[in-house]
Amino acid sequence: MDTSALEAKMAKSAGIFQRSALPILIVTGLITLGLMAHLATSPPNFNTDLGEFAPESEANDAHERIHQFFPNETRPLFIEVTADDDSNILSIENIKLMNQHLSVIKNESQARGDMISVWTTAPGIVQLSLDEEADGMPLADVTSWEHMLELIFEDNTTCTMTSDDQLLSAATYASSALLNKDLSIDSTCSYLETGNGSAAPTASSTLWVLEVDPSLEEQYRKFLQDDLRSEFDELSATSSLNYGVVSLDLISHDIDAGTFENLALLIVLALLVVVILLAIAFRSVPDVLFPLVGLSSALIWTYGVMNLLGAQFTALEVAVAPLVLGLGIDYAIHLQRAYSAIRKEHEDPAEAWLRSCARLSVPLLLAVVTTVAAFLANIISPLPPLATFGYALAFGVVCAFVSATVVVGSLHVVVRGFAVKLETQAITMPGLVDKIVALQQKQQVGVLLVAIFISAASVFGAASLETDFDLGDFVDPDMEI
């Protein structure tokens, strides 16, 4: 497409652009610094709670109506307890040690506003039995399992199936959910029948179930559970017992924390790739530095504005950074190549930059518009995080385009002390390009057939695509949790 008329028209505005370049850099610099300061003082909170990915539906509306008449669902915190030496976790020594640790955790819970509302633990159940059958004797005063059984059970008690449905249900829950499947009570039953031998049941692990107050605010609840996990870690490090802590809130917390770290790492790696590609393509410090400044600004604008508007970040927003950088570097490379070529004919940097923008106006604008439209298609998704992801990508592309055209161009105009030198000319590889064009012209039919075949196969694959969603898919396999 002939753009000579548009180039000539744009060239007439070179004086205006030259005078505006420095104010443009000052204004965009202040905006960038302001958004960066906001990101530093109020960093975005990534939220990967499973409920955030639930689409709006009649089921959700029904849930909200029912929720008005029922309390919030409990948020269980599961703690697996094992012995460091893999010994019997139900030995009286381990039970008493767990009881001491339980007192520590209860004090920590109380210090955090009684965050645990329901306690289901092995030492708690044993102490409850002593309260009811042994006049409240403290577990710490029990010397052995034989002593405990004598306090709790009457003479001639045997291990038989009870007809009490409530007792049977509680016993089944304790044996199947709170204790390892290798639980054995043979020695206990034998002691009750004969009065000889050891009375201790055996199991390799036990499970505590602590129900966190569901009325707590979500982010605060995650923070408290992470804090309590640290207390368990300290108990594990200073005793012969090991506590493994897990909950949906902790999984979500770890994903959110890992997401923020991954975002920073991805940005650093993406910027490094940008520097390498620009250095190879242009072999010029300004041609590398200016797009780098522009793309970094585009990232700050994208995340800064979203954070300023209170957008809810999820793990999906991590993908915004590499996509914005990838598209932005494409715009910058094309514009700077055109600028370098035009600069040989027109020495004025402002005129050369405006002419390069005019020459590439049609393909660049089409690329930006189609890309933005494609990303905005996500807003029709019933999943709120996908809609937010679409908005973020579309806004990021616009920011990358503005930075590549306006900011990078202003930098070239203001810092115009360098000239195009032969030894720093961009890599063009005309021989390779000519061979590729020649091959394409000779093999047009073959290229079209391959493209049609690949497209047909892709359509078939997309039609048979199955999707699922699991919060565990977001978890790093190396995480302890």
Phi and psi in degrees as a GROMACS rama.xvg file:
@    title "Ramachandran Plot"
@    xaxis  label "Phi"
@    yaxis  label "Psi"
@TYPE xy
-77.3125  119.34  ASP-2
-116.113  17.9607  THR-3
-62.9014  -37.8997  SER-4
-65.1737  -42.8171  ALA-5
-66.1152  -37.9193  LEU-6
-61.4149  -44.4823  GLU-7
-64.0318  -37.8769  ALA-8
-67.2447  -42.7652  LYS-9
-66.642  -34.361  MET-10
-62.3668  -27.9305  ALA-11
-67.2146  -20.7158  LYS-12
-93.584  10.176  SER-13
-60.9285  -39.263  ALA-14
-63.6871  -42.0242  GLY-15
-63.5198  -43.4582  ILE-16
-66.1227  -36.9069  PHE-17
-64.9201  -41.7533  GLN-18
-71.2736  -27.4673  ARG-19
-88.5532  -12.8366  SER-20
-59.26  -49.4992  ALA-21
-64.9615  -46.0463  LEU-22
-58.8908  -36.6452  PRO-23
-61.4065  -44.8167  ILE-24
-65.4481  -37.5893  LEU-25
-66.3124  -46.3336  ILE-26
-64.9645  -48.6535  VAL-27
-65.3398  -33.0434  THR-28
-65.7009  -41.4626  GLY-29
-65.9633  -41.6892  LEU-30
-62.3509  -43.4572  ILE-31
-63.4894  -44.2725  THR-32
-64.208  -39.2544  LEU-33
-64.1178  -45.7421  GLY-34
-66.8678  -36.313  LEU-35
-64.8988  -41.0919  MET-36
-63.9558  -38.5524  ALA-37
-66.4556  -39.4618  HIS-38
-65.1264  -35.313  LEU-39
-73.6091  -39.5046  ALA-40
-84.0545  -30.5423  THR-41
-131.36  70.2486  SER-42
-62.0017  149.405  PRO-43
-65.2682  144.225  PRO-44
-98.7368  119.164  ASN-45
-83.3664  131.105  PHE-46
-125.115  113.012  ASN-47
-114.602  33.1594  THR-48
-64.789  138.732  ASP-49
-58.2625  -33.9203  LEU-50
-64.3354  -24.4277  GLY-51
-67.1589  -23.665  GLU-52
-95.8972  6.50507  PHE-53
-80.6456  127.146  ALA-54
-73.2114  157.044  PRO-55
-68.1448  125.601  GLU-56
-154.41  173.42  SER-57
-64.5157  -31.4265  GLU-58
-64.5636  -39.8292  ALA-59
-64.8255  -41.7448  ASN-60
-62.6123  -40.7664  ASP-61
-64.5255  -39.3329  ALA-62
-61.2903  -41.8823  HIS-63
-65.0972  -39.0468  GLU-64
-66.1734  -42.8803  ARG-65
-67.4311  -35.3936  ILE-66
-61.9575  -23.7644  HIS-67
-65.6689  -22.5188  GLN-68
-109.653  -1.40436  PHE-69
-131.048  152.389  PHE-70
-70.9881  169.921  PRO-71
-62.2368  148.784  ASN-72
-66.3853  144.054  GLU-73
-68.1801  154.278  THR-74
-117.433  87.7044  ARG-75
-69.1786  140.559  PRO-76
-114.781  117.922  LEU-77
-100.296  133.366  PHE-78
-126.918  114.317  ILE-79
-88.7776  129.103  GLU-80
-114.954  125.316  VAL-81
-134.169  162.69  THR-82
-92.3945  143.626  ALA-83
-59.1194  -33.9177  ASP-84
-96.0137  14.7838  ASP-85
60.3482  24.0881  ASP-86
-80.6862  -179.313  SER-87
-63.2161  116.017  ASN-88
-71.0467  -18.0349  ILE-89
-96.3948  10.2848  LEU-90
-61.6807  153.369  SER-91
-62.3583  -32.1044  ILE-92
-65.9007  -43.7967  GLU-93
-69.9539  -37.0486  ASN-94
-61.3923  -44.6703  ILE-95
-68.4798  -36.2101  LYS-96
-67.066  -40.3413  LEU-97
-61.9212  -36.3805  MET-98
-64.6166  -38.9511  ASN-99
-63.635  -43.2756  GLN-100
-66.8732  -35.5824  HIS-101
-61.3441  -38.3578  LEU-102
-63.356  -38.8993  SER-103
-63.4062  -45.5638  VAL-104
-66.6071  -37.1945  ILE-105
-64.1977  -38.0865  LYS-106
-65.1522  -39.9742  ASN-107
-65.1158  -38.9299  GLU-108
-64.1685  -41.9059  SER-109
-64.5738  -37.5979  GLN-110
-66.883  -19.7776  ALA-111
-106.315  33.8292  ARG-112
75.3947  33.515  GLY-113
52.8477  56.2086  ASP-114
-66.2697  -26.5084  MET-115
-96.0825  121.977  ILE-116
-97.1518  -27.2065  SER-117
-135.023  132.198  VAL-118
-115.715  122.164  TRP-119
-125.767  100.942  THR-120
-139.645  156.496  THR-121
-59.6778  -51.9686  ALA-122
-65.3864  -30.2432  PRO-123
-66.4357  -40.0988  GLY-124
-67.4057  -41.2399  ILE-125
-63.1843  -43.3703  VAL-126
-65.2484  -36.3702  GLN-127
-62.2278  -39.5787  LEU-128
-62.8348  -41.6472  SER-129
-66.8382  -35.6568  LEU-130
-63.1845  -39.1617  ASP-131
-84.6896  -33.0718  GLU-132
-112.597  -13.7757  GLU-133
-126.86  31.0415  ALA-134
56.1297  35.901  ASP-135
73.1231  24.4329  GLY-136
-59.0784  131.664  MET-137
-64.9401  142.415  PRO-138
-59.3749  -32.3304  LEU-139
-62.2686  -22.6543  ALA-140
-89.5088  -6.99428  ASP-141
-78.6835  130.984  VAL-142
-94.884  -23.8869  THR-143
-162.832  170.394  SER-144
-67.1495  -33.1143  TRP-145
-62.384  -43.0568  GLU-146
-61.7344  -41.5281  HIS-147
-64.896  -43.7399  MET-148
-64.9035  -36.0336  LEU-149
-65.2195  -32.343  GLU-150
-76.4248  -34.9964  LEU-151
-90.6342  -41.8567  ILE-152
-102.457  150.421  PHE-153
-80.3199  165.653  GLU-154
-62.667  150.666  ASP-155
67.3036  20.1902  ASN-156
-77.7171  134.358  THR-157
-127.276  166.436  THR-158
-84.9981  93.7588  CYS-159
-128.889  159.546  THR-160
-69.6452  131.065  MET-161
-87.5034  152.733  THR-162
-94.3633  -3.51092  SER-163
-80.294  108.235  ASP-164
-60.7564  -39.4132  ASP-165
-66.2943  -43.1597  GLN-166
-65.705  -39.8502  LEU-167
-64.2578  -40.5934  LEU-168
-63.9137  -43.3075  SER-169
-64.5777  -41.1465  ALA-170
-66.61  -39.3086  ALA-171
-64.7996  -41.7993  THR-172
-62.9359  -44.2489  TYR-173
-64.5226  -40.4111  ALA-174
-76.8898  -33.205  SER-175
-94.1206  -27.355  SER-176
-109.844  -32.9051  ALA-177
-98.9661  -9.97958  LEU-178
-130.618  152.665  LEU-179
-62.355  152.759  ASN-180
-65.5105  -11.886  LYS-181
-86.5603  13.7122  ASP-182
-55.0722  135.257  LEU-183
-135.592  126.973  SER-184
-115.523  19.5695  ILE-185
-60.4483  -44.1946  ASP-186
-65.9996  -34.3301  SER-187
-66.0775  -46.7668  THR-188
-63.9851  -39.5588  CYS-189
-62.4267  -40.2149  SER-190
-66.147  -40.3531  TYR-191
-63.4834  -33.1221  LEU-192
-80.9916  -39.5467  GLU-193
-109.949  -23.4586  THR-194
77.2808  11.4015  GLY-195
-121.434  158.13  ASN-196
82.791  -169.856  GLY-197
-84.4836  142.537  SER-198
-103.117  1.81184  ALA-199
-76.4605  127.765  ALA-200
-71.4517  163.865  PRO-201
-128.66  142.247  THR-202
-163.001  150.166  ALA-203
-85.3387  -18.3504  SER-204
-158.162  161.6  SER-205
-137.705  160.119  THR-206
-120.298  129.535  LEU-207
-96.9542  141.467  TRP-208
-122.836  108.787  VAL-209
-109.145  122.543  LEU-210
-95.7571  117.208  GLU-211
-79.4837  143.275  VAL-212
-54.2081  114.559  ASP-213
-73.534  -11.2257  PRO-214
-80.6815  -8.57045  SER-215
-68.729  147.181  LEU-216
-62.628  144.409  GLU-217
-57.2162  -53.6328  GLU-218
-65.378  -37.2826  GLN-219
-66.6406  -37.4201  TYR-220
-63.8178  -41.3024  ARG-221
-63.5275  -42.5842  LYS-222
-61.9725  -42.6022  PHE-223
-65.3139  -40.3777  LEU-224
-66.5205  -38.6744  GLN-225
-64.3241  -38.1587  ASP-226
-63.5498  -43.3825  ASP-227
-67.7046  -33.7766  LEU-228
-61.2316  -37.1954  ARG-229
-62.8857  -36.1203  SER-230
-65.6283  -41.5263  GLU-231
-64.4702  -38.6803  PHE-232
-60.6951  -39.6368  ASP-233
-67.0323  -39.7637  GLU-234
-63.9925  -38.6878  LEU-235
-63.8783  -37.8758  SER-236
-73.7601  -22.9598  ALA-237
-111.802  11.3408  THR-238
-142.994  179.381  SER-239
-89.1203  4.69995  SER-240
-107.252  152.277  LEU-241
-121.887  129.875  ASN-242
-113.638  120.455  TYR-243
-105.979  121.222  GLY-244
-111.327  135.102  VAL-245
-153.508  148.074  VAL-246
-165.491  164.4  SER-247
-61.604  -37.9968  LEU-248
-64.2273  -38.9729  ASP-249
-70.2222  -37.7607  LEU-250
-60.4524  -46.291  ILE-251
-62.2914  -40.9943  SER-252
-62.1666  -44.4271  HIS-253
-67.7785  -36.6924  ASP-254
-64.2242  -44.3727  ILE-255
-62.3485  -44.7339  ASP-256
-65.4886  -43.2088  ALA-257
-66.1371  -33.0689  GLY-258
-63.6354  -43.5643  THR-259
-63.2317  -41.6755  PHE-260
-65.9196  -41.089  GLU-261
-65.892  -34.5674  ASN-262
-61.3516  -46.7673  LEU-263
-61.9765  -42.2796  ALA-264
-65.6942  -41.6861  LEU-265
-63.5539  -40.1998  LEU-266
-64.0657  -44.2631  ILE-267
-61.697  -46.7391  VAL-268
-65.1481  -40.5958  LEU-269
-65.076  -41.4655  ALA-270
-64.7933  -35.5662  LEU-271
-64.0977  -41.6315  LEU-272
-64.0638  -40.4368  VAL-273
-59.4443  -45.7428  VAL-274
-61.1828  -44.2916  VAL-275
-63.6109  -45.4969  ILE-276
-64.977  -43.2056  LEU-277
-65.9589  -37.9956  LEU-278
-64.9623  -39.3936  ALA-279
-68.8281  -40.102  ILE-280
-73.6288  -36.9538  ALA-281
-116.942  -27.31  PHE-282
52.3425  41.0653  ARG-283
-143.63  130.318  SER-284
-58.196  -49.9316  VAL-285
-60.4215  -40.4081  PRO-286
-69.3206  -17.8675  ASP-287
-91.5973  -43.9837  VAL-288
-69.7235  -42.9338  LEU-289
-64.2287  -49.146  PHE-290
-62.321  -33.2505  PRO-291
-63.2285  -43.3783  LEU-292
-64.1667  -43.4436  VAL-293
-63.8825  -45.5601  GLY-294
-68.6819  -36.8077  LEU-295
-62.8058  -39.9669  SER-296
-63.2827  -40.9067  SER-297
-61.2573  -40.5706  ALA-298
-63.8608  -43.831  LEU-299
-63.6376  -40.6297  ILE-300
-62.102  -44.3697  TRP-301
-62.6601  -56.6474  THR-302
-71.6486  -33.7729  TYR-303
-66.0055  -45.9519  GLY-304
-66.4979  -41.3898  VAL-305
-60.887  -43.1144  MET-306
-66.8556  -38.3052  ASN-307
-65.1652  -35.7841  LEU-308
-81.7704  -1.30066  LEU-309
77.739  25.8726  GLY-310
-64.0583  143.84  ALA-311
-87.2555  111.413  GLN-312
-82.0951  142.148  PHE-313
-129.183  -177.489  THR-314
-62.3111  -21.2755  ALA-315
-64.6116  -32.3494  LEU-316
-67.1733  -11.8432  GLU-317
-62.612  -32.797  VAL-318
-73.4578  -11.8754  ALA-319
-64.7521  -43.0692  VAL-320
-59.4215  -55.5184  ALA-321
-64.0298  -32.5098  PRO-322
-67.8259  -44.0242  LEU-323
-63.8019  -44.0399  VAL-324
-65.4693  -40.4323  LEU-325
-63.8763  -42.734  GLY-326
-73.3032  -38.4777  LEU-327
-63.9438  -39.9617  GLY-328
-67.0787  -31.1235  ILE-329
-63.4053  -47.2278  ASP-330
-60.6302  -45.1588  TYR-331
-64.1181  -41.6859  ALA-332
-64.1102  -46.5672  ILE-333
-62.5575  -44.9648  HIS-334
-65.7243  -42.5731  LEU-335
-71.0355  -32.0161  GLN-336
-64.9585  -45.5661  ARG-337
-64.2645  -39.3358  ALA-338
-62.6264  -43.2086  TYR-339
-63.3875  -38.9667  SER-340
-69.8726  -43.3219  ALA-341
-71.1648  -30.276  ILE-342
-62.5846  -22.7445  ARG-343
-70.7235  -25.3988  LYS-344
-99.1137  -30.6978  GLU-345
-128.021  108.033  HIS-346
-68.5601  -28.7441  GLU-347
-66.4774  119.239  ASP-348
-60.0298  -39.7354  PRO-349
-63.564  -46.323  ALA-350
-65.0481  -41.7733  GLU-351
-62.7307  -40.4257  ALA-352
-68.804  -42.9175  TRP-353
-65.0861  -37.4861  LEU-354
-65.9787  -37.2735  ARG-355
-66.3345  -38.6652  SER-356
-64.9898  -40.3135  CYS-357
-66.6077  -40.3751  ALA-358
-64.6605  -34.5586  ARG-359
-103.55  12.7889  LEU-360
-60.3953  -45.3694  SER-361
-66.697  -54.1556  VAL-362
-64.1824  -37.4289  PRO-363
-68.3975  -45.228  LEU-364
-64.1617  -40.8856  LEU-365
-62.74  -41.8504  LEU-366
-62.6853  -43.9446  ALA-367
-66.622  -46.5566  VAL-368
-63.205  -45.464  VAL-369
-67.1415  -38.3806  THR-370
-66.4138  -44.5553  THR-371
-61.9672  -42.8603  VAL-372
-61.8942  -41.0438  ALA-373
-63.9327  -43.5075  ALA-374
-69.2127  -36.4139  PHE-375
-68.3865  -15.2227  LEU-376
-61.2388  -21.7657  ALA-377
-67.8697  -18.3331  ASN-378
-70.4269  -16.9923  ILE-379
-83.2749  -3.27105  ILE-380
-65.847  139.725  SER-381
-72.023  -8.93429  PRO-382
-90.9605  114.899  LEU-383
-54.1603  -41.5277  PRO-384
-61.6399  -34.626  PRO-385
-68.7065  -36.9334  LEU-386
-63.8137  -44.6551  ALA-387
-61.9543  -39.8843  THR-388
-60.4858  -41.1587  PHE-389
-64.2749  -44.6198  GLY-390
-60.5663  -44.1728  TYR-391
-62.6007  -44.3396  ALA-392
-64.2022  -45.1775  LEU-393
-62.3428  -45.3202  ALA-394
-65.4441  -37.2908  PHE-395
-63.407  -39.0761  GLY-396
-65.1011  -42.6214  VAL-397
-62.0447  -42.6816  VAL-398
-62.2312  -41.5476  CYS-399
-64.014  -39.4979  ALA-400
-66.7149  -44.3133  PHE-401
-63.8727  -43.3053  VAL-402
-66.8539  -38.7675  SER-403
-69.1051  -31.9934  ALA-404
-91.738  -50.3837  THR-405
-86.3246  -53.1934  VAL-406
-68.7049  -50.2026  VAL-407
-62.6527  -40.7404  VAL-408
-62.469  -41.048  GLY-409
-64.9424  -36.7943  SER-410
-63.5689  -41.9355  LEU-411
-63.181  -36.913  HIS-412
-72.1888  -44.9488  VAL-413
-69.987  -46.6212  VAL-414
-95.1752  75.7062  VAL-415
-107.706  22.613  ARG-416
-76.9572  -10.5387  GLY-417
-101.117  155.488  PHE-418
-125.002  162.741  ALA-419
-71.8724  121.042  VAL-420
-113.689  150.912  LYS-421
-61.3691  -36.7979  LEU-422
-75.693  -9.28395  GLU-423
-117.826  19.8285  THR-424
-68.6339  150.747  GLN-425
-67.05  151.557  ALA-426
-70.302  128.194  ILE-427
-113.151  -33.4091  THR-428
50.3883  57.7342  MET-429
-62.6558  -34.9496  PRO-430
-62.355  -46.6198  GLY-431
-64.4523  -42.0525  LEU-432
-62.152  -43.0533  VAL-433
-61.6841  -40.9084  ASP-434
-65.7239  -40.9258  LYS-435
-65.1831  -42.4778  ILE-436
-63.4743  -43.1411  VAL-437
-62.0505  -42.4749  ALA-438
-63.892  -41.0903  LEU-439
-64.7302  -38.8765  GLN-440
-68.0153  -36.3447  GLN-441
-76.8748  -29.8599  LYS-442
-114.342  37.8562  GLN-443
-60.9109  -44.5456  GLN-444
-63.3383  -44.1131  VAL-445
-62.847  -41.77  GLY-446
-62.0674  -43.5394  VAL-447
-63.7875  -41.7278  LEU-448
-64.6188  -42.3757  LEU-449
-62.82  -42.4689  VAL-450
-63.3606  -41.9111  ALA-451
-64.7272  -42.3792  ILE-452
-62.5661  -46.025  PHE-453
-63.6286  -40.1072  ILE-454
-64.8674  -42.7848  SER-455
-63.8052  -42.7601  ALA-456
-63.8728  -37.7771  ALA-457
-66.3262  -40.6237  SER-458
-62.7806  -42.9925  VAL-459
-62.6641  -43.0734  PHE-460
-64.8763  -39.9732  GLY-461
-66.3853  -35.5219  ALA-462
-67.0796  -30.1407  ALA-463
-98.7037  11.8095  SER-464
-72.2567  132.117  LEU-465
-112.038  135.358  GLU-466
-120.03  149.244  THR-467
-146.674  165.56  ASP-468
-134.274  125.534  PHE-469
-138.648  127.547  ASP-470
-58.8162  -29.4328  LEU-471
-65.5267  -19.7641  GLY-472
-65.0892  -21.8584  ASP-473
-87.9923  -3.71821  PHE-474
-88.1931  133.923  VAL-475
-65.996  126.404  ASP-476
-57.6625  -22.8911  PRO-477
-84.2496  -7.18492  ASP-478
-66.7065  142.612  MET-479
-60.2728  -35.8718  GLU-480
